[in-house]
Amino acid sequence: SIPHSYKILLAGGVAGSVSKTVTAPLSRLTILFQVNSLIKHRGKNFEFAGGVLDAVKKVFRKEGFFAFWKGNGTSVVHRFPYAGINFVMFENIKPVVAKARGKSSSETPFTRFISGAIAGATACCVCYPLDLVRTRLTTQKTPQPVAVQSAPIPGAAATTVVGEPYYRGIFHALQRISKEEGYLGLYRGLGTTLGVAVPNLAISLSVYGTLKDKFLNMPQRSYLRKFVIEENGASITVELSPLGTMMCGSTSGICASLVTFPIDVIRRRMQIEGLLETKGEIRPHGPLDEVKIVLRREGIRGLYRGLATEVLKVVPMVGCTFLTYEAMRDMLGLGHKL
């Protein structure tokens, strides 16, 4: 049989991949808003300054419908191990944290918070190069066709050639970044990313688990719960209904995003700076310098650019993640925990 931890890894990986694919269009729009002032003009007129609908129209017009899933293959390659490691670490570290605190139960908000932070830090460090590549692939522009005169022959028609993208795929991006920026370039912005991932996972997992406990103890809210009868009919367990799971997951995601979004903006901008540096466009600097630049150019609103699409993305994504994870636990015979 499959070891218990492997089942959790599989359940978490599938949950993360499904939710990421469902919300990929909103994810791409969020990233484009976050790095908006870097990938276009340094002046007043940013490329995506007209709001969500304007950005949707521009991406669709310039790159087509499937451009909204640009980089999603890389996202899934990153999300599967990232989500899997998060869940398997979270489930296995909770008893250790509870024991260290001298608590008999691992199902307390603080234990969930600390366990979520450790899980997030571990998954982030292991999977970070893929996250960096995902951001680079998502933000690079589609090469435009260029008319090229193959030979100086009078009257000869020019040949239309489409330029090659800077990064052709996951492995090419990994190789190119390593060559141009060194192996440490694959971890550019890791510190800032940990500043996002650690509190994000800590808040999300602790809020979800706490809300789940509350919902299961609200008999007047029957639509939030479901009753599961064991095969032998000897026992009945109460679990969250799909609606209850979505509500807990979505709320936990919103809480986490509101706290960590400004740090995430700085993280994304730092991730693409390596690409701009290789083109001689900007000089390297740290997170605090990046904060100053954003505040000077865009004001406090610059730190929350893309928050609307982030919230629109988080509600279905985190809700879908927990819903799929709970369903996968059922399928794999793991029961419900979190």
C-alpha angles and dihedrals in degrees: 000000000000113000115252095245091051090054091053090047090052094046092049094044094051091045092051094046095049094048092045093053093047092053099034095116092055091043092056093047090051092053092046090053092047095054094031099120092047100051095047137026123343088216133075102291109075119187095241100035095119099076136253100310092047090051091049091052093048095049092045093047096046102036109015135239098303091054087084086069092046108142092010092124088058090044092056092045087054098037098052097062092032095055092037093053091045094056098039092048092045094051094045099042097051096077090047093051092045091051091048089053092048092243124144093210126056091195099089126117094243094048090049090048095052092042091050091050093052091045092049093049092050095048092045095053093047097047103031100109089058090050090052092050090048091056093047093049092046096051101040113102126241109257113253122230113260127198110233126189104220095196136004094255115145112245094009115142118243118245118235112228126183112220120237117254116249090240115033096190146321099299094039090052092049091050095045095047091048091050098044101033102022126244090292086061087073087065097046108144095012093133092053090045091054086052087060103035099046099054091034095058093037092054096039097050095041094047092046094050093045094048090047090056090049094048093049089055096051105093091176089062098064093158089068094058140055131197119231118199115205119234095255090050090231097116141029123207127196118223136168117278117234088260091051091049092050092049093050093045096046093048092049091050093051092049091051094046096050090056099043104032099097090052089049091055091055091045094054093047092051091049093060095041090085089061092049092046092055087055091050094244103123141011122244119259140156136263095271091051089050091052090052091049092051093047092047096048103032108012125225089318088068090068090057098041107137094019092126093057090041091058091044087052098043097053095062096028101054091035090051091046094057093039092053092042093053090046091050091050088055092049093048093046095245097126122212124306127137 
